[in-house]
Amino acid sequence: MSEKISVFAYNELINEDYFKEKGFEYIDKVTVTLSAQRIVFNRLPLEGEGIEGQGLPNIEPTPNNAGMMEGMLYDMYDTFLPKLDEFHGYPKECNRKVMDLN
């Protein structure tokens, strides 16, 4: 049986139409902020993909522990994890991080 998970989405996946176009479904969603994190465009696209000179989005801690970034927290079933992994290029292009949310 599937388990419910929460997935933090940022960049294009916060757009509900795009989210559904990629074949994802959610149970519930809420806008959230991550403290002391920021979005940067420092990931290189795979060869032959992306726009030359343009980095892909990535999340990283802020240098001084200040600031925040906004995203969407989707509650969804874990059956979508393989599709999310493929979309994000896990485990070669990114990693997962389990976080406690308040």
PADREN-866755 format. One record per atom (N, C-alpha, C): x, y, z; atom name; residue in three letters; chain. Coordinates in pm, 1 decimal, always signed. Layout:
BEGIN
REC  X  Y  Z  CA  Ala  A
...
END
This chain:
BEGIN
REC  +83.7  -119.2  +0.0  N  Met  A
REC  +0.0  +0.0  +0.0  CA  Met  A
REC  +87.7  +125.0  +0.0  C  Met  A
REC  +43.5  +225.8  -67.6  N  Ser  A
REC  +117.8  +351.5  -77.9  CA  Ser  A
REC  +112.6  +428.7  +53.0  C  Ser  A
REC  +222.8  +498.4  +79.8  N  Glu  A
REC  +228.2  +586.0  +195.9  CA  Glu  A
REC  +228.2  +730.7  +149.6  C  Glu  A
REC  +172.8  +816.8  +233.1  N  Lys  A
REC  +171.1  +959.4  +202.3  CA  Lys  A
REC  +305.1  +1020.4  +242.2  C  Lys  A
REC  +360.6  +1102.4  +154.1  N  Ile  A
REC  +485.1  +1173.5  +181.1  CA  Ile  A
REC  +463.1  +1321.6  +152.4  C  Ile  A
REC  +551.3  +1404.3  +203.5  N  Ser  A
REC  +550.2  +1547.2  +172.7  CA  Ser  A
REC  +674.6  +1577.9  +91.5  C  Ser  A
REC  +656.8  +1650.9  -17.4  N  Val  A
REC  +766.7  +1683.1  -108.3  CA  Val  A
REC  +774.1  +1834.6  -124.6  C  Val  A
REC  +892.6  +1891.3  -99.4  N  Phe  A
REC  +913.7  +2034.1  -121.5  CA  Phe  A
REC  +947.1  +2055.4  -268.3  C  Phe  A
REC  +871.5  +2141.6  -333.0  N  Ala  A
REC  +893.9  +2171.4  -474.6  CA  Ala  A
REC  +927.0  +2319.3  -489.0  C  Ala  A
REC  +1011.9  +2348.6  -583.2  N  Tyr  A
REC  +1050.2  +2486.1  -612.9  CA  Tyr  A
REC  +1067.2  +2498.1  -763.3  C  Tyr  A
REC  +1093.9  +2616.6  -807.9  N  Asn  A
REC  +1111.5  +2645.5  -949.6  CA  Asn  A
REC  +983.9  +2610.8  -1026.7  C  Asn  A
REC  +992.8  +2540.7  -1138.5  N  Glu  A
REC  +875.7  +2519.7  -1223.8  CA  Glu  A
REC  +770.5  +2428.5  -1162.1  C  Glu  A
REC  +807.2  +2344.4  -1066.5  N  Leu  A
REC  +709.4  +2252.7  -1007.8  CA  Leu  A
REC  +610.6  +2321.9  -913.8  C  Leu  A
REC  +630.9  +2450.0  -882.7  N  Ile  A
REC  +530.6  +2519.4  -802.4  CA  Ile  A
REC  +411.4  +2561.8  -888.5  C  Ile  A
REC  +427.5  +2555.0  -1020.0  N  Asn  A
REC  +318.4  +2584.2  -1112.9  CA  Asn  A
REC  +231.7  +2458.7  -1124.5  C  Asn  A
REC  +108.2  +2467.2  -1077.9  N  Glu  A
REC  +20.3  +2350.4  -1072.7  CA  Glu  A
REC  -2.5  +2287.2  -1209.9  C  Glu  A
REC  -19.6  +2367.9  -1314.0  N  Asp  A
REC  -40.0  +2312.8  -1448.1  CA  Asp  A
REC  +82.1  +2233.2  -1493.4  C  Asp  A
REC  +199.9  +2288.0  -1471.0  N  Tyr  A
REC  +323.9  +2218.7  -1508.4  CA  Tyr  A
REC  +339.9  +2090.4  -1427.0  C  Tyr  A
REC  +309.7  +2097.9  -1297.6  N  Phe  A
REC  +316.7  +1982.6  -1207.8  CA  Phe  A
REC  +231.8  +1867.4  -1262.5  C  Phe  A
REC  +109.3  +1898.0  -1300.1  N  Lys  A
REC  +18.5  +1795.7  -1352.9  CA  Lys  A
REC  +59.6  +1750.3  -1492.7  C  Lys  A
REC  +110.0  +1843.6  -1574.1  N  Glu  A
REC  +156.1  +1810.2  -1709.2  CA  Glu  A
REC  +267.5  +1705.3  -1704.7  C  Glu  A
REC  +348.7  +1709.1  -1600.5  N  Lys  A
REC  +458.7  +1613.4  -1584.8  CA  Lys  A
REC  +411.1  +1480.0  -1527.7  C  Lys  A
REC  +281.7  +1468.7  -1501.5  N  Gly  A
REC  +224.9  +1341.6  -1456.8  CA  Gly  A
REC  +218.8  +1323.0  -1306.9  C  Gly  A
REC  +238.6  +1430.4  -1230.6  N  Phe  A
REC  +232.6  +1421.4  -1085.0  CA  Phe  A
REC  +92.4  +1454.1  -1035.9  C  Phe  A
REC  +58.1  +1395.5  -923.0  N  Glu  A
REC  -69.2  +1423.9  -857.7  CA  Glu  A
REC  -41.8  +1449.6  -710.5  C  Glu  A
REC  -120.1  +1535.4  -651.0  N  Tyr  A
REC  -102.6  +1562.2  -508.8  CA  Tyr  A
REC  -234.9  +1545.5  -435.8  C  Tyr  A
REC  -224.1  +1523.7  -305.4  N  Ile  A
REC  -340.5  +1511.9  -218.4  CA  Ile  A
REC  -376.8  +1649.5  -164.5  C  Ile  A
REC  -273.7  +1721.8  -122.6  N  Asp  A
REC  -290.8  +1855.7  -67.3  CA  Asp  A
REC  -162.9  +1934.7  -93.9  C  Asp  A
REC  -171.7  +2066.0  -87.4  N  Lys  A
REC  -52.7  +2149.3  -107.9  CA  Lys  A
REC  -63.6  +2274.5  -23.0  C  Lys  A
REC  +53.2  +2328.4  +12.3  N  Val  A
REC  +58.5  +2451.7  +89.7  CA  Val  A
REC  +187.7  +2524.2  +53.4  C  Val  A
REC  +181.2  +2656.8  +46.9  N  Thr  A
REC  +300.7  +2737.1  +22.6  CA  Thr  A
REC  +381.2  +2743.6  +152.1  C  Thr  A
REC  +512.0  +2721.5  +140.8  N  Val  A
REC  +599.3  +2722.0  +258.0  CA  Val  A
REC  +727.0  +2800.4  +227.3  C  Val  A
REC  +800.1  +2834.5  +332.0  N  Thr  A
REC  +931.4  +2895.8  +315.9  CA  Thr  A
REC  +1034.0  +2811.3  +390.1  C  Thr  A
REC  +1152.6  +2802.9  +334.4  N  Leu  A
REC  +1265.3  +2736.8  +399.4  CA  Leu  A
REC  +1357.1  +2845.6  +452.5  C  Leu  A
REC  +1378.0  +2848.0  +581.8  N  Ser  A
REC  +1466.8  +2946.7  +642.7  CA  Ser  A
REC  +1611.5  +2910.5  +616.4  C  Ser  A
REC  +1693.0  +3012.3  +600.2  N  Ala  A
REC  +1838.5  +2998.5  +582.0  CA  Ala  A
REC  +1874.4  +2913.8  +459.9  C  Ala  A
REC  +1786.4  +2912.8  +359.1  N  Gln  A
REC  +1811.9  +2842.5  +233.1  CA  Gln  A
REC  +1788.9  +2941.2  +119.1  C  Gln  A
REC  +1851.3  +2914.4  +6.1  N  Arg  A
REC  +1831.4  +3000.8  -110.1  CA  Arg  A
REC  +1836.1  +2916.6  -237.0  C  Arg  A
REC  +1776.7  +2970.6  -341.6  N  Ile  A
REC  +1782.8  +2904.3  -471.4  CA  Ile  A
REC  +1898.5  +2966.6  -549.6  C  Ile  A
REC  +1980.2  +2881.0  -606.3  N  Val  A
REC  +2092.5  +2924.0  -689.2  CA  Val  A
REC  +2085.8  +2846.0  -820.1  C  Val  A
REC  +2149.1  +2895.5  -921.7  N  Phe  A
REC  +2147.6  +2830.2  -1052.7  CA  Phe  A
REC  +2289.5  +2784.7  -1085.2  C  Phe  A
REC  +2334.5  +2684.3  -1008.8  N  Asn  A
REC  +2473.3  +2639.1  -1019.9  CA  Asn  A
REC  +2489.3  +2494.4  -1066.4  C  Asn  A
REC  +2381.8  +2430.1  -1104.1  N  Arg  A
REC  +2391.4  +2293.5  -1156.6  CA  Arg  A
REC  +2405.4  +2299.9  -1307.8  C  Arg  A
REC  +2494.9  +2221.0  -1359.6  N  Leu  A
REC  +2512.5  +2215.1  -1504.6  CA  Leu  A
REC  +2409.7  +2120.9  -1565.5  C  Leu  A
REC  +2348.0  +2159.6  -1677.3  N  Pro  A
REC  +2254.9  +2068.1  -1744.1  CA  Pro  A
REC  +2331.2  +1950.2  -1803.9  C  Pro  A
REC  +2261.0  +1840.2  -1822.7  N  Leu  A
REC  +2320.9  +1725.3  -1889.2  CA  Leu  A
REC  +2363.1  +1765.5  -2029.4  C  Leu  A
REC  +2465.1  +1701.2  -2080.4  N  Glu  A
REC  +2514.9  +1734.1  -2214.0  CA  Glu  A
REC  +2402.7  +1720.3  -2316.4  C  Glu  A
REC  +2387.7  +1821.8  -2399.4  N  Gly  A
REC  +2284.2  +1820.5  -2501.9  CA  Gly  A
REC  +2149.2  +1868.7  -2452.7  C  Gly  A
REC  +2139.0  +1902.8  -2325.3  N  Glu  A
REC  +2012.8  +1951.0  -2269.3  CA  Glu  A
REC  +2033.5  +2089.3  -2210.0  C  Glu  A
REC  +1926.5  +2160.8  -2192.2  N  Gly  A
REC  +1935.5  +2292.1  -2129.9  CA  Gly  A
REC  +1984.0  +2398.8  -2226.8  C  Gly  A
REC  +1997.1  +2518.3  -2175.2  N  Ile  A
REC  +2040.8  +2633.3  -2253.2  CA  Ile  A
REC  +2185.6  +2662.6  -2216.8  C  Ile  A
REC  +2268.6  +2678.3  -2318.3  N  Glu  A
REC  +2410.6  +2703.0  -2294.3  CA  Glu  A
REC  +2429.9  +2827.8  -2208.0  C  Glu  A
REC  +2514.8  +2815.3  -2107.3  N  Gly  A
REC  +2544.4  +2926.9  -2018.7  CA  Gly  A
REC  +2442.4  +2949.7  -1909.1  C  Gly  A
REC  +2339.5  +2866.2  -1903.9  N  Gln  A
REC  +2235.8  +2883.0  -1802.6  CA  Gln  A
REC  +2238.3  +2763.3  -1708.6  C  Gln  A
REC  +2256.4  +2788.2  -1580.0  N  Gly  A
REC  +2258.1  +2680.9  -1481.6  CA  Gly  A
REC  +2118.4  +2636.5  -1443.7  C  Gly  A
REC  +2110.0  +2518.9  -1385.8  N  Leu  A
REC  +1982.9  +2465.6  -1337.5  CA  Leu  A
REC  +1965.4  +2501.8  -1190.2  C  Leu  A
REC  +1840.9  +2511.4  -1143.1  N  Pro  A
REC  +1817.2  +2553.4  -1005.2  CA  Pro  A
REC  +1861.5  +2448.3  -904.1  C  Pro  A
REC  +1904.8  +2497.9  -790.4  N  Asn  A
REC  +1953.3  +2414.0  -682.6  CA  Asn  A
REC  +1924.6  +2487.5  -551.6  C  Asn  A
REC  +1910.4  +2413.3  -443.4  N  Ile  A
REC  +1890.2  +2472.7  -311.5  CA  Ile  A
REC  +2019.6  +2458.2  -233.5  C  Ile  A
REC  +2059.3  +2566.4  -167.2  N  Glu  A
REC  +2177.4  +2557.9  -81.4  CA  Glu  A
REC  +2157.9  +2649.3  +39.4  C  Glu  A
REC  +2228.0  +2620.1  +149.0  N  Pro  A
REC  +2218.6  +2706.4  +266.9  CA  Pro  A
REC  +2272.5  +2846.1  +236.5  C  Pro  A
REC  +2214.9  +2945.8  +301.0  N  Thr  A
REC  +2267.4  +3081.3  +286.7  CA  Thr  A
REC  +2398.5  +3091.3  +364.0  C  Thr  A
REC  +2490.3  +3175.8  +318.1  N  Pro  A
REC  +2621.4  +3181.8  +382.8  CA  Pro  A
REC  +2618.2  +3232.4  +527.1  C  Pro  A
REC  +2521.1  +3315.8  +561.9  N  Asn  A
REC  +2517.8  +3371.9  +697.1  CA  Asn  A
REC  +2396.6  +3326.7  +778.0  C  Asn  A
REC  +2331.9  +3219.8  +733.3  N  Asn  A
REC  +2216.7  +3162.6  +803.2  CA  Asn  A
REC  +2096.2  +3256.6  +804.4  C  Asn  A
REC  +2092.2  +3352.5  +713.4  N  Ala  A
REC  +1980.6  +3446.2  +703.9  CA  Ala  A
REC  +1907.3  +3423.0  +572.4  C  Ala  A
REC  +1791.5  +3482.5  +560.8  N  Gly  A
REC  +1716.0  +3472.7  +436.7  CA  Gly  A
REC  +1626.4  +3350.3  +431.8  C  Gly  A
REC  +1553.9  +3339.3  +322.4  N  Met  A
REC  +1462.3  +3226.5  +304.0  CA  Met  A
REC  +1425.4  +3215.0  +157.0  C  Met  A
REC  +1369.8  +3100.1  +122.3  N  Met  A
REC  +1317.6  +3080.3  -12.6  CA  Met  A
REC  +1178.9  +3019.6  -2.6  C  Met  A
REC  +1097.8  +3047.1  -102.8  N  Glu  A
REC  +960.1  +3000.0  -104.1  CA  Glu  A
REC  +946.4  +2880.5  -196.7  C  Glu  A
REC  +854.8  +2794.9  -162.3  N  Gly  A
REC  +824.9  +2680.1  -246.0  CA  Gly  A
REC  +687.9  +2625.3  -211.0  C  Gly  A
REC  +658.7  +2508.0  -264.7  N  Met  A
REC  +530.9  +2442.9  -241.9  CA  Met  A
REC  +557.4  +2309.0  -173.7  C  Met  A
REC  +480.7  +2279.3  -70.6  N  Leu  A
REC  +489.5  +2149.8  -5.1  CA  Leu  A
REC  +369.2  +2068.3  -51.1  C  Leu  A
REC  +397.4  +1964.6  -128.1  N  Tyr  A
REC  +292.6  +1876.7  -179.0  CA  Tyr  A
REC  +285.6  +1751.0  -93.3  C  Tyr  A
REC  +165.7  +1716.8  -48.7  N  Asp  A
REC  +141.3  +1584.5  +8.0  CA  Asp  A
REC  +101.6  +1496.3  -108.7  C  Asp  A
REC  +173.2  +1386.3  -124.8  N  Met  A
REC  +146.8  +1296.0  -236.3  CA  Met  A
REC  +180.9  +1153.8  -194.8  C  Met  A
REC  +145.8  +1057.7  -278.4  N  Tyr  A
REC  +177.0  +918.6  -247.8  CA  Tyr  A
REC  +317.4  +884.3  -293.6  C  Tyr  A
REC  +382.8  +797.5  -217.2  N  Asp  A
REC  +521.8  +760.8  -247.3  CA  Asp  A
REC  +536.4  +686.8  -380.0  C  Asp  A
REC  +427.3  +647.0  -441.4  N  Thr  A
REC  +434.8  +582.4  -573.2  CA  Thr  A
REC  +488.8  +678.9  -679.2  C  Thr  A
REC  +486.6  +809.2  -649.6  N  Phe  A
REC  +539.6  +908.8  -743.3  CA  Phe  A
REC  +689.7  +931.8  -726.9  C  Phe  A
REC  +753.2  +871.0  -625.7  N  Leu  A
REC  +896.9  +891.2  -605.3  CA  Leu  A
REC  +981.2  +853.5  -726.7  C  Leu  A
REC  +958.8  +739.0  -791.6  N  Pro  A
REC  +1040.0  +708.4  -910.2  CA  Pro  A
REC  +1028.1  +814.9  -1019.4  C  Pro  A
REC  +908.3  +868.0  -1039.0  N  Lys  A
REC  +888.0  +972.4  -1140.5  CA  Lys  A
REC  +956.6  +1102.4  -1098.4  C  Lys  A
REC  +949.2  +1136.5  -969.7  N  Leu  A
REC  +1019.8  +1254.4  -919.2  CA  Leu  A
REC  +1170.5  +1237.1  -933.4  C  Leu  A
REC  +1219.6  +1117.1  -901.0  N  Asp  A
REC  +1363.0  +1088.8  -915.1  CA  Asp  A
REC  +1408.4  +1108.7  -1059.0  C  Asp  A
REC  +1330.2  +1058.2  -1152.4  N  Glu  A
REC  +1364.3  +1073.1  -1294.2  CA  Glu  A
REC  +1362.2  +1220.7  -1334.9  C  Glu  A
REC  +1261.3  +1292.8  -1291.1  N  Phe  A
REC  +1248.4  +1434.6  -1325.0  CA  Phe  A
REC  +1369.6  +1514.0  -1276.6  C  Phe  A
REC  +1413.3  +1485.9  -1153.1  N  His  A
REC  +1524.6  +1561.2  -1093.0  CA  His  A
REC  +1662.0  +1502.3  -1122.5  C  His  A
REC  +1666.9  +1384.5  -1185.5  N  Gly  A
REC  +1795.8  +1322.9  -1215.2  CA  Gly  A
REC  +1860.7  +1257.3  -1094.7  C  Gly  A
REC  +1780.7  +1215.3  -998.1  N  Tyr  A
REC  +1833.1  +1147.0  -879.3  CA  Tyr  A
REC  +1876.8  +1006.7  -916.4  C  Tyr  A
REC  +1988.9  +956.2  -872.0  N  Pro  A
REC  +2082.9  +1012.1  -775.0  CA  Pro  A
REC  +2203.8  +1081.6  -838.9  C  Pro  A
REC  +2211.3  +1086.7  -971.3  N  Lys  A
REC  +2329.6  +1144.7  -1037.2  CA  Lys  A
REC  +2332.8  +1297.0  -1030.1  C  Lys  A
REC  +2220.9  +1362.0  -1049.8  N  Glu  A
REC  +2217.5  +1508.1  -1060.9  CA  Glu  A
REC  +2176.5  +1579.4  -932.5  C  Glu  A
REC  +2115.8  +1508.3  -840.3  N  Cys  A
REC  +2072.6  +1571.1  -715.6  CA  Cys  A
REC  +2062.1  +1464.7  -607.3  C  Cys  A
REC  +2029.6  +1507.6  -487.2  N  Asn  A
REC  +2006.8  +1411.6  -379.7  CA  Asn  A
REC  +1879.1  +1448.1  -306.5  C  Asn  A
REC  +1835.6  +1356.7  -224.1  N  Arg  A
REC  +1717.8  +1381.3  -141.7  CA  Arg  A
REC  +1764.4  +1415.9  -1.5  C  Arg  A
REC  +1685.6  +1495.2  +66.2  N  Lys  A
REC  +1716.5  +1528.3  +204.6  CA  Lys  A
REC  +1587.9  +1518.0  +284.7  C  Lys  A
REC  +1589.2  +1434.5  +386.3  N  Val  A
REC  +1474.3  +1421.4  +475.0  CA  Val  A
REC  +1483.4  +1533.6  +577.6  C  Val  A
REC  +1372.9  +1605.0  +595.0  N  Met  A
REC  +1372.1  +1719.3  +686.7  CA  Met  A
REC  +1252.7  +1709.3  +779.5  C  Met  A
REC  +1272.1  +1755.4  +901.8  N  Asp  A
REC  +1161.0  +1769.1  +995.5  CA  Asp  A
REC  +1097.7  +1905.2  +973.7  C  Asp  A
REC  +966.5  +1908.0  +961.7  N  Leu  A
REC  +894.5  +2033.3  +939.9  CA  Leu  A
REC  +807.3  +2063.5  +1059.9  C  Leu  A
REC  +800.6  +2190.1  +1094.1  N  Asn  A
REC  +714.4  +2233.4  +1205.2  CA  Asn  A
REC  +589.8  +2297.6  +1150.9  C  Asn  A
END
